[in-house]
């Protein structure tokens, strides 16, 4: 998840690729981190949708 936050701070593709290379990550590593971040976001949204509003 930290990787996703770091990548979000970058605005151009070259910076993002440099972070991935510097950390020695593979595409699979990046996709796993992105999947984890998306799942966490979906859990938060689901929790807020199902929470009673009164």
CHARMM internal coordinates of N, CA and C (Angstrom, degrees):
IC EDIT
DIST 1 N 1 CA 1.4478
DIST 1 CA 1 C 1.5270
ANGL 1 N 1 CA 1 C 111.10
DIST 1 C 2 N 1.3255
ANGL 1 CA 1 C 2 N 117.74
DIHE 1 N 1 CA 1 C 2 N -34.50
DIST 2 N 2 CA 1.4556
ANGL 1 C 2 N 2 CA 120.28
DIHE 1 CA 1 C 2 N 2 CA 177.76
DIST 2 CA 2 C 1.5145
ANGL 2 N 2 CA 2 C 111.05
DIHE 1 C 2 N 2 CA 2 C -61.40
DIST 2 C 3 N 1.3188
ANGL 2 CA 2 C 3 N 116.26
DIHE 2 N 2 CA 2 C 3 N -36.96
DIST 3 N 3 CA 1.4596
ANGL 2 C 3 N 3 CA 120.13
DIHE 2 CA 2 C 3 N 3 CA 178.93
DIST 3 CA 3 C 1.5187
ANGL 3 N 3 CA 3 C 110.28
DIHE 2 C 3 N 3 CA 3 C -61.59
DIST 3 C 4 N 1.3171
ANGL 3 CA 3 C 4 N 116.89
DIHE 3 N 3 CA 3 C 4 N -42.49
DIST 4 N 4 CA 1.4657
ANGL 3 C 4 N 4 CA 120.75
DIHE 3 CA 3 C 4 N 4 CA -179.47
DIST 4 CA 4 C 1.5303
ANGL 4 N 4 CA 4 C 109.71
DIHE 3 C 4 N 4 CA 4 C -61.37
DIST 4 C 5 N 1.3123
ANGL 4 CA 4 C 5 N 117.32
DIHE 4 N 4 CA 4 C 5 N -44.25
DIST 5 N 5 CA 1.4603
ANGL 4 C 5 N 5 CA 120.27
DIHE 4 CA 4 C 5 N 5 CA 179.52
DIST 5 CA 5 C 1.5192
ANGL 5 N 5 CA 5 C 110.94
DIHE 4 C 5 N 5 CA 5 C -62.84
DIST 5 C 6 N 1.3216
ANGL 5 CA 5 C 6 N 116.63
DIHE 5 N 5 CA 5 C 6 N -40.87
DIST 6 N 6 CA 1.4612
ANGL 5 C 6 N 6 CA 120.17
DIHE 5 CA 5 C 6 N 6 CA 178.61
DIST 6 CA 6 C 1.5271
ANGL 6 N 6 CA 6 C 110.72
DIHE 5 C 6 N 6 CA 6 C -65.45
DIST 6 C 7 N 1.3167
ANGL 6 CA 6 C 7 N 116.77
DIHE 6 N 6 CA 6 C 7 N -41.26
DIST 7 N 7 CA 1.4638
ANGL 6 C 7 N 7 CA 120.10
DIHE 6 CA 6 C 7 N 7 CA 179.84
DIST 7 CA 7 C 1.5284
ANGL 7 N 7 CA 7 C 111.36
DIHE 6 C 7 N 7 CA 7 C -66.98
DIST 7 C 8 N 1.3208
ANGL 7 CA 7 C 8 N 116.85
DIHE 7 N 7 CA 7 C 8 N -35.32
DIST 8 N 8 CA 1.4707
ANGL 7 C 8 N 8 CA 119.89
DIHE 7 CA 7 C 8 N 8 CA 179.53
DIST 8 CA 8 C 1.5101
ANGL 8 N 8 CA 8 C 111.78
DIHE 7 C 8 N 8 CA 8 C -62.87
DIST 8 C 9 N 1.3252
ANGL 8 CA 8 C 9 N 117.23
DIHE 8 N 8 CA 8 C 9 N -28.82
DIST 9 N 9 CA 1.4580
ANGL 8 C 9 N 9 CA 121.04
DIHE 8 CA 8 C 9 N 9 CA -179.48
DIST 9 CA 9 C 1.5281
ANGL 9 N 9 CA 9 C 111.80
DIHE 8 C 9 N 9 CA 9 C -73.04
DIST 9 C 10 N 1.3050
ANGL 9 CA 9 C 10 N 116.69
DIHE 9 N 9 CA 9 C 10 N -17.92
DIST 10 N 10 CA 1.4643
ANGL 9 C 10 N 10 CA 121.06
DIHE 9 CA 9 C 10 N 10 CA -178.22
DIST 10 CA 10 C 1.5144
ANGL 10 N 10 CA 10 C 109.69
DIHE 9 C 10 N 10 CA 10 C -89.26
DIST 10 C 11 N 1.3321
ANGL 10 CA 10 C 11 N 116.14
DIHE 10 N 10 CA 10 C 11 N 140.68
DIST 11 N 11 CA 1.4494
ANGL 10 C 11 N 11 CA 118.68
DIHE 10 CA 10 C 11 N 11 CA -175.83
DIST 11 CA 11 C 1.5089
ANGL 11 N 11 CA 11 C 114.42
DIHE 10 C 11 N 11 CA 11 C -106.24
DIST 11 C 12 N 1.3145
ANGL 11 CA 11 C 12 N 118.14
DIHE 11 N 11 CA 11 C 12 N -25.47
DIST 12 N 12 CA 1.4578
ANGL 11 C 12 N 12 CA 116.12
DIHE 11 CA 11 C 12 N 12 CA 179.37
DIST 12 CA 12 C 1.5180
ANGL 12 N 12 CA 12 C 110.88
DIHE 11 C 12 N 12 CA 12 C -115.02
DIST 12 C 13 N 1.2875
ANGL 12 CA 12 C 13 N 114.78
DIHE 12 N 12 CA 12 C 13 N 157.80
DIST 13 N 13 CA 1.4599
ANGL 12 C 13 N 13 CA 121.97
DIHE 12 CA 12 C 13 N 13 CA -171.41
DIST 13 CA 13 C 1.5246
ANGL 13 N 13 CA 13 C 112.64
DIHE 12 C 13 N 13 CA 13 C -61.85
DIST 13 C 14 N 1.3252
ANGL 13 CA 13 C 14 N 117.42
DIHE 13 N 13 CA 13 C 14 N -37.51
DIST 14 N 14 CA 1.4626
ANGL 13 C 14 N 14 CA 120.35
DIHE 13 CA 13 C 14 N 14 CA -178.60
DIST 14 CA 14 C 1.5224
ANGL 14 N 14 CA 14 C 111.28
DIHE 13 C 14 N 14 CA 14 C -62.76
DIST 14 C 15 N 1.3230
ANGL 14 CA 14 C 15 N 118.20
DIHE 14 N 14 CA 14 C 15 N -40.44
DIST 15 N 15 CA 1.4591
ANGL 14 C 15 N 15 CA 120.69
DIHE 14 CA 14 C 15 N 15 CA 178.14
DIST 15 CA 15 C 1.5250
ANGL 15 N 15 CA 15 C 110.71
DIHE 14 C 15 N 15 CA 15 C -62.89
DIST 15 C 16 N 1.3150
ANGL 15 CA 15 C 16 N 116.69
DIHE 15 N 15 CA 15 C 16 N -42.36
DIST 16 N 16 CA 1.4616
ANGL 15 C 16 N 16 CA 121.50
DIHE 15 CA 15 C 16 N 16 CA 179.51
DIST 16 CA 16 C 1.5251
ANGL 16 N 16 CA 16 C 110.43
DIHE 15 C 16 N 16 CA 16 C -62.68
DIST 16 C 17 N 1.3128
ANGL 16 CA 16 C 17 N 116.70
DIHE 16 N 16 CA 16 C 17 N -45.30
DIST 17 N 17 CA 1.4630
ANGL 16 C 17 N 17 CA 120.29
DIHE 16 CA 16 C 17 N 17 CA 178.61
DIST 17 CA 17 C 1.5201
ANGL 17 N 17 CA 17 C 110.75
DIHE 16 C 17 N 17 CA 17 C -63.28
DIST 17 C 18 N 1.3239
ANGL 17 CA 17 C 18 N 117.81
DIHE 17 N 17 CA 17 C 18 N -37.55
DIST 18 N 18 CA 1.4690
ANGL 17 C 18 N 18 CA 121.33
DIHE 17 CA 17 C 18 N 18 CA 179.67
DIST 18 CA 18 C 1.5292
ANGL 18 N 18 CA 18 C 110.75
DIHE 17 C 18 N 18 CA 18 C -64.02
DIST 18 C 19 N 1.3260
ANGL 18 CA 18 C 19 N 117.07
DIHE 18 N 18 CA 18 C 19 N -40.31
DIST 19 N 19 CA 1.4721
ANGL 18 C 19 N 19 CA 120.15
DIHE 18 CA 18 C 19 N 19 CA 178.41
DIST 19 CA 19 C 1.5204
ANGL 19 N 19 CA 19 C 109.89
DIHE 18 C 19 N 19 CA 19 C -63.31
DIST 19 C 20 N 1.3298
ANGL 19 CA 19 C 20 N 116.25
DIHE 19 N 19 CA 19 C 20 N -45.45
DIST 20 N 20 CA 1.4588
ANGL 19 C 20 N 20 CA 120.45
DIHE 19 CA 19 C 20 N 20 CA -178.95
DIST 20 CA 20 C 1.5273
ANGL 20 N 20 CA 20 C 110.45
DIHE 19 C 20 N 20 CA 20 C -61.72
DIST 20 C 21 N 1.3236
ANGL 20 CA 20 C 21 N 116.88
DIHE 20 N 20 CA 20 C 21 N -45.46
DIST 21 N 21 CA 1.4771
ANGL 20 C 21 N 21 CA 120.57
DIHE 20 CA 20 C 21 N 21 CA 179.32
DIST 21 CA 21 C 1.5254
ANGL 21 N 21 CA 21 C 110.92
DIHE 20 C 21 N 21 CA 21 C -64.57
DIST 21 C 22 N 1.3292
ANGL 21 CA 21 C 22 N 117.13
DIHE 21 N 21 CA 21 C 22 N -44.87
DIST 22 N 22 CA 1.4625
ANGL 21 C 22 N 22 CA 121.22
DIHE 21 CA 21 C 22 N 22 CA -177.60
DIST 22 CA 22 C 1.5255
ANGL 22 N 22 CA 22 C 110.97
DIHE 21 C 22 N 22 CA 22 C -60.69
DIST 22 C 23 N 1.3116
ANGL 22 CA 22 C 23 N 116.91
DIHE 22 N 22 CA 22 C 23 N -37.03
DIST 23 N 23 CA 1.4603
ANGL 22 C 23 N 23 CA 120.27
DIHE 22 CA 22 C 23 N 23 CA 179.59
DIST 23 CA 23 C 1.5251
ANGL 23 N 23 CA 23 C 112.12
DIHE 22 C 23 N 23 CA 23 C -82.06
DIST 23 C 24 N 1.3312
ANGL 23 CA 23 C 24 N 117.22
DIHE 23 N 23 CA 23 C 24 N -5.59
DIST 24 N 24 CA 1.4545
ANGL 23 C 24 N 24 CA 120.90
DIHE 23 CA 23 C 24 N 24 CA 178.45
DIST 24 CA 24 C 1.5230
ANGL 24 N 24 CA 24 C 113.01
DIHE 23 C 24 N 24 CA 24 C 67.34
DIST 24 C 25 N 1.3103
ANGL 24 CA 24 C 25 N 116.52
DIHE 24 N 24 CA 24 C 25 N 33.79
DIST 25 N 25 CA 1.4633
ANGL 24 C 25 N 25 CA 120.65
DIHE 24 CA 24 C 25 N 25 CA -176.55
DIST 25 CA 25 C 1.5238
ANGL 25 N 25 CA 25 C 111.27
DIHE 24 C 25 N 25 CA 25 C -93.10
DIST 25 C 26 N 1.3002
ANGL 25 CA 25 C 26 N 114.00
DIHE 25 N 25 CA 25 C 26 N 157.13
DIST 26 N 26 CA 1.4610
ANGL 25 C 26 N 26 CA 120.41
DIHE 25 CA 25 C 26 N 26 CA 174.79
DIST 26 CA 26 C 1.5291
ANGL 26 N 26 CA 26 C 108.30
DIHE 25 C 26 N 26 CA 26 C -100.43
DIST 26 C 27 N 1.3113
ANGL 26 CA 26 C 27 N 116.19
DIHE 26 N 26 CA 26 C 27 N 168.92
DIST 27 N 27 CA 1.4588
ANGL 26 C 27 N 27 CA 121.07
DIHE 26 CA 26 C 27 N 27 CA 175.70
DIST 27 CA 27 C 1.5300
ANGL 27 N 27 CA 27 C 109.47
DIHE 26 C 27 N 27 CA 27 C -58.72
DIST 27 C 28 N 1.3150
ANGL 27 CA 27 C 28 N 117.16
DIHE 27 N 27 CA 27 C 28 N -39.84
DIST 28 N 28 CA 1.4715
ANGL 27 C 28 N 28 CA 120.76
DIHE 27 CA 27 C 28 N 28 CA 179.87
DIST 28 CA 28 C 1.5318
ANGL 28 N 28 CA 28 C 110.97
DIHE 27 C 28 N 28 CA 28 C -61.06
DIST 28 C 29 N 1.3368
ANGL 28 CA 28 C 29 N 117.28
DIHE 28 N 28 CA 28 C 29 N -39.83
DIST 29 N 29 CA 1.4681
ANGL 28 C 29 N 29 CA 120.72
DIHE 28 CA 28 C 29 N 29 CA 178.04
DIST 29 CA 29 C 1.5297
ANGL 29 N 29 CA 29 C 110.75
DIHE 28 C 29 N 29 CA 29 C -61.67
DIST 29 C 30 N 1.3198
ANGL 29 CA 29 C 30 N 115.40
DIHE 29 N 29 CA 29 C 30 N -45.02
DIST 30 N 30 CA 1.4628
ANGL 29 C 30 N 30 CA 120.34
DIHE 29 CA 29 C 30 N 30 CA -178.84
DIST 30 CA 30 C 1.5302
ANGL 30 N 30 CA 30 C 110.29
DIHE 29 C 30 N 30 CA 30 C -64.77
DIST 30 C 31 N 1.3246
ANGL 30 CA 30 C 31 N 116.74
DIHE 30 N 30 CA 30 C 31 N -44.10
DIST 31 N 31 CA 1.4673
ANGL 30 C 31 N 31 CA 120.22
DIHE 30 CA 30 C 31 N 31 CA 179.65
DIST 31 CA 31 C 1.5223
ANGL 31 N 31 CA 31 C 111.42
DIHE 30 C 31 N 31 CA 31 C -63.55
DIST 31 C 32 N 1.3259
ANGL 31 CA 31 C 32 N 116.99
DIHE 31 N 31 CA 31 C 32 N -38.03
DIST 32 N 32 CA 1.4715
ANGL 31 C 32 N 32 CA 120.46
DIHE 31 CA 31 C 32 N 32 CA 177.47
DIST 32 CA 32 C 1.5328
ANGL 32 N 32 CA 32 C 110.38
DIHE 31 C 32 N 32 CA 32 C -62.51
DIST 32 C 33 N 1.3336
ANGL 32 CA 32 C 33 N 116.74
DIHE 32 N 32 CA 32 C 33 N -44.52
DIST 33 N 33 CA 1.4625
ANGL 32 C 33 N 33 CA 120.06
DIHE 32 CA 32 C 33 N 33 CA 179.06
DIST 33 CA 33 C 1.5285
ANGL 33 N 33 CA 33 C 111.13
DIHE 32 C 33 N 33 CA 33 C -64.90
DIST 33 C 34 N 1.3234
ANGL 33 CA 33 C 34 N 117.24
DIHE 33 N 33 CA 33 C 34 N -40.43
DIST 34 N 34 CA 1.4588
ANGL 33 C 34 N 34 CA 120.42
DIHE 33 CA 33 C 34 N 34 CA 178.16
DIST 34 CA 34 C 1.5253
ANGL 34 N 34 CA 34 C 110.93
DIHE 33 C 34 N 34 CA 34 C -64.91
DIST 34 C 35 N 1.3260
ANGL 34 CA 34 C 35 N 116.16
DIHE 34 N 34 CA 34 C 35 N -41.39
DIST 35 N 35 CA 1.4635
ANGL 34 C 35 N 35 CA 120.24
DIHE 34 CA 34 C 35 N 35 CA 178.36
DIST 35 CA 35 C 1.5292
ANGL 35 N 35 CA 35 C 110.51
DIHE 34 C 35 N 35 CA 35 C -61.42
DIST 35 C 36 N 1.3128
ANGL 35 CA 35 C 36 N 116.05
DIHE 35 N 35 CA 35 C 36 N -42.22
DIST 36 N 36 CA 1.4635
ANGL 35 C 36 N 36 CA 121.09
DIHE 35 CA 35 C 36 N 36 CA 179.24
DIST 36 CA 36 C 1.5288
ANGL 36 N 36 CA 36 C 110.66
DIHE 35 C 36 N 36 CA 36 C -62.06
DIST 36 C 37 N 1.3226
ANGL 36 CA 36 C 37 N 116.61
DIHE 36 N 36 CA 36 C 37 N -43.01
DIST 37 N 37 CA 1.4635
ANGL 36 C 37 N 37 CA 120.75
DIHE 36 CA 36 C 37 N 37 CA 179.93
DIST 37 CA 37 C 1.5261
ANGL 37 N 37 CA 37 C 111.21
DIHE 36 C 37 N 37 CA 37 C -65.22
DIST 37 C 38 N 1.3280
ANGL 37 CA 37 C 38 N 116.63
DIHE 37 N 37 CA 37 C 38 N -42.83
DIST 38 N 38 CA 1.4671
ANGL 37 C 38 N 38 CA 120.78
DIHE 37 CA 37 C 38 N 38 CA 179.16
DIST 38 CA 38 C 1.5256
ANGL 38 N 38 CA 38 C 110.02
DIHE 37 C 38 N 38 CA 38 C -64.00
DIST 38 C 39 N 1.3159
ANGL 38 CA 38 C 39 N 117.03
DIHE 38 N 38 CA 38 C 39 N -44.21
DIST 39 N 39 CA 1.4679
ANGL 38 C 39 N 39 CA 120.50
DIHE 38 CA 38 C 39 N 39 CA 179.34
DIST 39 CA 39 C 1.5242
ANGL 39 N 39 CA 39 C 111.46
DIHE 38 C 39 N 39 CA 39 C -61.44
DIST 39 C 40 N 1.3201
ANGL 39 CA 39 C 40 N 117.11
DIHE 39 N 39 CA 39 C 40 N -40.30
DIST 40 N 40 CA 1.4622
ANGL 39 C 40 N 40 CA 120.93
DIHE 39 CA 39 C 40 N 40 CA 178.47
DIST 40 CA 40 C 1.5313
ANGL 40 N 40 CA 40 C 110.14
DIHE 39 C 40 N 40 CA 40 C -63.95
DIST 40 C 41 N 1.3222
ANGL 40 CA 40 C 41 N 116.77
DIHE 40 N 40 CA 40 C 41 N -41.71
DIST 41 N 41 CA 1.4603
ANGL 40 C 41 N 41 CA 121.28
DIHE 40 CA 40 C 41 N 41 CA 178.75
DIST 41 CA 41 C 1.5348
ANGL 41 N 41 CA 41 C 110.81
DIHE 40 C 41 N 41 CA 41 C -64.05
DIST 41 C 42 N 1.3200
ANGL 41 CA 41 C 42 N 116.10
DIHE 41 N 41 CA 41 C 42 N -43.77
DIST 42 N 42 CA 1.4683
ANGL 41 C 42 N 42 CA 120.79
DIHE 41 CA 41 C 42 N 42 CA 179.29
DIST 42 CA 42 C 1.5289
ANGL 42 N 42 CA 42 C 110.36
DIHE 41 C 42 N 42 CA 42 C -62.21
DIST 42 C 43 N 1.3220
ANGL 42 CA 42 C 43 N 116.80
DIHE 42 N 42 CA 42 C 43 N -40.15
DIST 43 N 43 CA 1.4707
ANGL 42 C 43 N 43 CA 120.09
DIHE 42 CA 42 C 43 N 43 CA 177.69
DIST 43 CA 43 C 1.5220
ANGL 43 N 43 CA 43 C 111.17
DIHE 42 C 43 N 43 CA 43 C -60.97
DIST 43 C 44 N 1.3243
ANGL 43 CA 43 C 44 N 117.05
DIHE 43 N 43 CA 43 C 44 N -41.72
DIST 44 N 44 CA 1.4698
ANGL 43 C 44 N 44 CA 121.14
DIHE 43 CA 43 C 44 N 44 CA 179.41
DIST 44 CA 44 C 1.5238
ANGL 44 N 44 CA 44 C 110.16
DIHE 43 C 44 N 44 CA 44 C -64.80
DIST 44 C 45 N 1.3245
ANGL 44 CA 44 C 45 N 116.30
DIHE 44 N 44 CA 44 C 45 N -45.24
DIST 45 N 45 CA 1.4707
ANGL 44 C 45 N 45 CA 120.10
DIHE 44 CA 44 C 45 N 45 CA 179.50
DIST 45 CA 45 C 1.5185
ANGL 45 N 45 CA 45 C 110.27
DIHE 44 C 45 N 45 CA 45 C -63.13
DIST 45 C 46 N 1.3274
ANGL 45 CA 45 C 46 N 117.12
DIHE 45 N 45 CA 45 C 46 N -45.67
DIST 46 N 46 CA 1.4737
ANGL 45 C 46 N 46 CA 120.38
DIHE 45 CA 45 C 46 N 46 CA 178.80
DIST 46 CA 46 C 1.5244
ANGL 46 N 46 CA 46 C 111.27
DIHE 45 C 46 N 46 CA 46 C -58.69
DIST 46 C 47 N 1.3161
ANGL 46 CA 46 C 47 N 116.45
DIHE 46 N 46 CA 46 C 47 N -42.41
DIST 47 N 47 CA 1.4618
ANGL 46 C 47 N 47 CA 120.87
DIHE 46 CA 46 C 47 N 47 CA -179.47
DIST 47 CA 47 C 1.5276
ANGL 47 N 47 CA 47 C 110.52
DIHE 46 C 47 N 47 CA 47 C -63.40
DIST 47 C 48 N 1.3215
ANGL 47 CA 47 C 48 N 116.52
DIHE 47 N 47 CA 47 C 48 N -41.74
DIST 48 N 48 CA 1.4652
ANGL 47 C 48 N 48 CA 120.17
DIHE 47 CA 47 C 48 N 48 CA -179.13
DIST 48 CA 48 C 1.5262
ANGL 48 N 48 CA 48 C 112.04
DIHE 47 C 48 N 48 CA 48 C -70.96
DIST 48 C 49 N 1.3155
ANGL 48 CA 48 C 49 N 117.23
DIHE 48 N 48 CA 48 C 49 N -32.46
DIST 49 N 49 CA 1.4634
ANGL 48 C 49 N 49 CA 120.50
DIHE 48 CA 48 C 49 N 49 CA 179.68
DIST 49 CA 49 C 1.5260
ANGL 49 N 49 CA 49 C 110.71
DIHE 48 C 49 N 49 CA 49 C -71.34
DIST 49 C 50 N 1.3256
ANGL 49 CA 49 C 50 N 116.41
DIHE 49 N 49 CA 49 C 50 N -39.56
DIST 50 N 50 CA 1.4632
ANGL 49 C 50 N 50 CA 119.81
DIHE 49 CA 49 C 50 N 50 CA -175.47
DIST 50 CA 50 C 1.5268
ANGL 50 N 50 CA 50 C 112.94
DIHE 49 C 50 N 50 CA 50 C -85.93
DIST 50 C 51 N 1.3279
ANGL 50 CA 50 C 51 N 117.29
DIHE 50 N 50 CA 50 C 51 N -9.60
DIST 51 N 51 CA 1.4669
ANGL 50 C 51 N 51 CA 120.89
DIHE 50 CA 50 C 51 N 51 CA -179.58
DIST 51 CA 51 C 1.5336
ANGL 51 N 51 CA 51 C 109.47
DIHE 50 C 51 N 51 CA 51 C -73.00
DIST 51 C 52 N 1.3251
ANGL 51 CA 51 C 52 N 117.25
DIHE 51 N 51 CA 51 C 52 N 133.97
DIST 52 N 52 CA 1.4694
ANGL 51 C 52 N 52 CA 118.37
DIHE 51 CA 51 C 52 N 52 CA 177.26
DIST 52 CA 52 C 1.5358
ANGL 52 N 52 CA 52 C 110.51
DIHE 51 C 52 N 52 CA 52 C -64.38
DIST 52 C 53 N 1.2984
ANGL 52 CA 52 C 53 N 116.39
DIHE 52 N 52 CA 52 C 53 N 142.31
DIST 53 N 53 CA 1.4623
ANGL 52 C 53 N 53 CA 121.81
DIHE 52 CA 52 C 53 N 53 CA -177.06
DIST 53 CA 53 C 1.5209
ANGL 53 N 53 CA 53 C 112.90
DIHE 52 C 53 N 53 CA 53 C -93.03
DIST 53 C 54 N 1.3338
ANGL 53 CA 53 C 54 N 117.19
DIHE 53 N 53 CA 53 C 54 N 5.12
DIST 54 N 54 CA 1.4677
ANGL 53 C 54 N 54 CA 118.17
DIHE 53 CA 53 C 54 N 54 CA -179.04
DIST 54 CA 54 C 1.4954
ANGL 54 N 54 CA 54 C 111.20
DIHE 53 C 54 N 54 CA 54 C -120.77
END
COOR INIT
IC SEED 1 N 1 CA 1 C
IC BUILD
